[in-house]
């Protein structure tokens, strides 16, 4: 468990989890806004990321709701382990959408970058009109070749994603 997490006991004392909608509600009265039965938390937008998250504040400390929910259901999150939203929606905190992953695994389930021009991660058009296909995995870059046809470059990249155990939603 890291300093950024509540213990399972603490979390279950102050929150109830609504599994159908993936939300936390206060199980006790904490303050004027934190009343028993009210949805707990607020939307947290990060400037440099596409994904928004739900965050709860308790005793002046902010906690990511997905981490609280995981802890309530399964116990402490091991140090160095992250919670991944499988569908890429940081607001979907249904337990079926959450999974424990390493940082490396988390990076195999990312959306395409805003500056992606080819429409597919790991494929870009060269100045000679051909398409380069590549993949980054385990801190290494693998050149998958250059192709005249964009569809072929994408197919090669998709095949490499399977070989390198990327999540099926990667690049969405």
Beta strands, then each sheet from edge to edge (+ up, - down):
strand 1: 15-18
strand 2: 23-26
strand 3: 42-45
strand 4: 52-58
strand 5: 61-64
strand 6: 82-85
strand 7: 98-101
strand 8: 123-125
strand 9: 131-137
strand 10: 140-147
sheet 1: 1+ 2-
sheet 2: 3+ 4- 5+
sheet 3: 6+ 7-
sheet 4: 8+ 9- 10+
end
